[in-house]
Amino acid sequence: VQLQASGGGLAQAGGSLRLSCVVSGFTLDRYAIGWFRQAPGKEREGVSCITGSGASTYYADSVKGRFTISRSVAENTLSLQMNSLKPEDTGRYYCRIGQYWGQGTLVTVSS
């Protein structure tokens, strides 16, 4: 199983970034998959997840209304559209399915 995250980078406050996670070894229509993040000096926290059916999504209160999770079963890819970015969104973002984690992609938001 491999999860390859990409799309991180440097953004200004109020800007946008789109993260992607390509998954191999799992089919996304059978398992929930989600994004987590870890800011410097803080514990890893859940950001958003989507069920295997795609019918339900979850967002942390801190990102509701700004982030949108989506997935493509055909491409086995998970995405996270991040708008209205804030400096507190800075951190390494990881995708996770089951017990498997990607290597993460770094997001830095400047004020």
PLY file of the C-alpha trace (Angstrom):
ply
format ascii 1.0
element vertex 111
property float x
property float y
property float z
element edge 110
property int vertex1
property int vertex2
end_header
0.00 0.00 0.00
1.33 3.42 -0.92
-0.05 6.88 -0.43
1.70 9.68 -2.29
0.72 13.17 -1.23
1.54 16.30 -3.18
0.41 19.88 -3.69
1.83 21.55 -0.63
3.82 24.72 -0.78
3.92 28.33 0.31
0.77 30.43 0.20
-0.23 33.81 1.52
-3.04 34.20 3.99
-6.30 34.22 2.08
-4.83 32.13 -0.71
-5.55 28.61 -1.86
-3.79 25.29 -2.32
-4.99 21.92 -3.55
-3.55 18.76 -2.08
-3.68 15.39 -3.78
-3.02 11.88 -2.52
-2.63 9.02 -4.98
-3.35 5.67 -3.39
-2.19 2.27 -4.54
-3.18 -1.01 -2.93
-6.61 0.14 -1.77
-9.75 0.99 -3.65
-11.26 4.20 -2.38
-14.85 3.08 -2.73
-14.44 0.53 0.04
-12.68 2.45 2.76
-12.87 5.80 4.42
-9.89 8.02 3.75
-8.86 11.30 5.23
-6.41 14.12 5.76
-4.53 14.86 8.94
-2.06 17.61 9.72
0.67 18.30 12.19
1.81 21.79 12.99
5.28 22.40 14.44
5.31 21.50 18.11
1.75 20.18 18.07
0.08 16.81 17.89
-1.29 15.43 14.67
-4.97 16.26 14.20
-7.74 15.18 11.89
-8.68 17.69 9.21
-11.22 15.97 6.99
-12.32 12.54 5.87
-14.72 10.96 3.41
-16.48 7.63 3.63
-15.94 4.83 1.18
-19.31 5.47 -0.43
-18.47 9.14 -0.75
-21.81 9.99 0.79
-20.48 11.47 4.01
-17.71 13.88 4.84
-16.26 15.22 8.06
-14.43 18.48 8.68
-12.67 19.79 11.74
-14.36 22.94 13.03
-11.25 24.94 12.23
-11.53 24.26 8.49
-15.30 24.08 7.92
-16.42 26.32 5.11
-12.87 26.72 3.81
-11.68 23.21 2.91
-13.38 20.70 0.64
-12.49 17.02 0.46
-13.16 14.95 -2.61
-12.03 11.75 -4.20
-11.85 10.08 -7.58
-12.43 6.34 -7.46
-11.37 6.00 -11.08
-8.04 7.67 -10.38
-7.75 6.35 -6.81
-6.97 9.88 -5.72
-7.99 11.91 -2.70
-7.98 15.69 -2.86
-8.27 18.57 -0.44
-9.12 22.01 -1.78
-7.99 24.58 0.76
-9.30 28.13 0.40
-9.03 31.20 2.59
-5.86 29.85 4.10
-4.72 31.09 7.49
-1.27 31.01 9.08
-2.61 28.46 11.56
-3.16 26.06 8.66
0.61 25.71 8.42
1.81 22.16 8.92
2.56 18.87 7.26
-0.52 17.30 5.77
-0.88 13.54 5.65
-3.39 11.29 3.94
-4.43 8.14 5.69
-6.40 5.03 4.78
-6.82 2.29 7.36
-3.52 1.92 9.17
-1.51 3.40 6.31
-0.10 6.90 6.13
1.43 8.88 3.32
4.69 10.73 3.77
3.01 14.08 4.01
3.25 17.34 2.14
4.26 20.62 3.76
1.93 23.60 3.73
3.21 26.99 4.85
0.88 29.97 5.05
2.42 33.39 5.53
0.58 36.30 7.12
0 1
1 2
2 3
3 4
4 5
5 6
6 7
7 8
8 9
9 10
10 11
11 12
12 13
13 14
14 15
15 16
16 17
17 18
18 19
19 20
20 21
21 22
22 23
23 24
24 25
25 26
26 27
27 28
28 29
29 30
30 31
31 32
32 33
33 34
34 35
35 36
36 37
37 38
38 39
39 40
40 41
41 42
42 43
43 44
44 45
45 46
46 47
47 48
48 49
49 50
50 51
51 52
52 53
53 54
54 55
55 56
56 57
57 58
58 59
59 60
60 61
61 62
62 63
63 64
64 65
65 66
66 67
67 68
68 69
69 70
70 71
71 72
72 73
73 74
74 75
75 76
76 77
77 78
78 79
79 80
80 81
81 82
82 83
83 84
84 85
85 86
86 87
87 88
88 89
89 90
90 91
91 92
92 93
93 94
94 95
95 96
96 97
97 98
98 99
99 100
100 101
101 102
102 103
103 104
104 105
105 106
106 107
107 108
108 109
109 110
